[in-house]
């Protein structure tokens, strides 16, 4: 069977109906795609801006914590070498080659300018002496170590004296140690010496009125032998300083995050305040404009009312005159009921401005 003309016409009409639908669908897809791309671009820009703000706030928080740490934490330790000098060698007695004690003048200024100690902070001050295990030192016994700190004006701030001595080693123990450590002693990797640590101050606090700039250290022994000497100053931290010094990573994390949260809160509150202010200002402007428009409308309406008030005032005057006349009583004249009815019919009817009827 061959298709008739009606079938061809129906097929053409169906194709013509589908064409606009496809075009509309393609247009909607393109519009949706363009809108989606714009939305993605906007979101990417917002995310980039947010990341930049977060990095900036984090950098500021880290800078604030570093500044606080640098200003709040004093010098934790200070080590300075001591050079002991012998002031006199021209002794009158031939049995003594040294006539004075070893003395060292130590500077307690960092780089020769800045104070090492912070006012009110307790410090532990110790002197370490490296002494050889020589017969002279072993026969020396106890000796006295004296420290005299002084201020910039040369005033003596305090005096501390402590005793010290070498640890006792028997001759057998010394012989065994020499045999065991002979390879190291022969190669120079080890020496026959003892470190002697003398604690001069356990809790020394610098005075703000007389800050110390140096100290004189004396060893009251003429026959002492010393390899090297070092003065150690350690800060005795308590409270927050103790935590910041002994747990630096945890303290830094807590400090930076606290600053970050505080700065973020300030930024969020400022942003909300700015948005609320921007939303309130347009409302105020609209209200002011509406009030102006209402005042203009009232002025426009009041002008024709003022123009039409003159006749009403005249009518009101006439009505008032009629009322006055009616209020005067007739002393000697009596009217009949018919006359009163006629007068009532002839009375003018007045209308007040508020719509009331006045007879």
Secondary structure as GFF3:
##gff-version 3
##sequence-region A 1 359
A	DSSP	alpha_helix	5	72	.	.	.	ID=ss1
A	DSSP	beta_strand	77	81	.	.	.	ID=ss2
A	DSSP	beta_strand	85	86	.	.	.	ID=ss3
A	DSSP	beta_strand	102	107	.	.	.	ID=ss4
A	DSSP	beta_strand	109	110	.	.	.	ID=ss5
A	DSSP	beta_strand	114	115	.	.	.	ID=ss6
A	DSSP	beta_strand	123	132	.	.	.	ID=ss7
A	DSSP	alpha_helix	135	140	.	.	.	ID=ss8
A	DSSP	beta_strand	143	151	.	.	.	ID=ss9
A	DSSP	beta_strand	156	164	.	.	.	ID=ss10
A	DSSP	alpha_helix	171	180	.	.	.	ID=ss11
A	DSSP	alpha_helix	182	187	.	.	.	ID=ss12
A	DSSP	beta_strand	193	204	.	.	.	ID=ss13
A	DSSP	beta_strand	212	220	.	.	.	ID=ss14
A	DSSP	beta_strand	228	235	.	.	.	ID=ss15
A	DSSP	alpha_helix	240	246	.	.	.	ID=ss16
A	DSSP	alpha_helix	248	307	.	.	.	ID=ss17
A	DSSP	alpha_helix	309	327	.	.	.	ID=ss18
A	DSSP	alpha_helix	337	346	.	.	.	ID=ss19
A	DSSP	beta_strand	350	351	.	.	.	ID=ss20
A	DSSP	beta_strand	357	358	.	.	.	ID=ss21
###
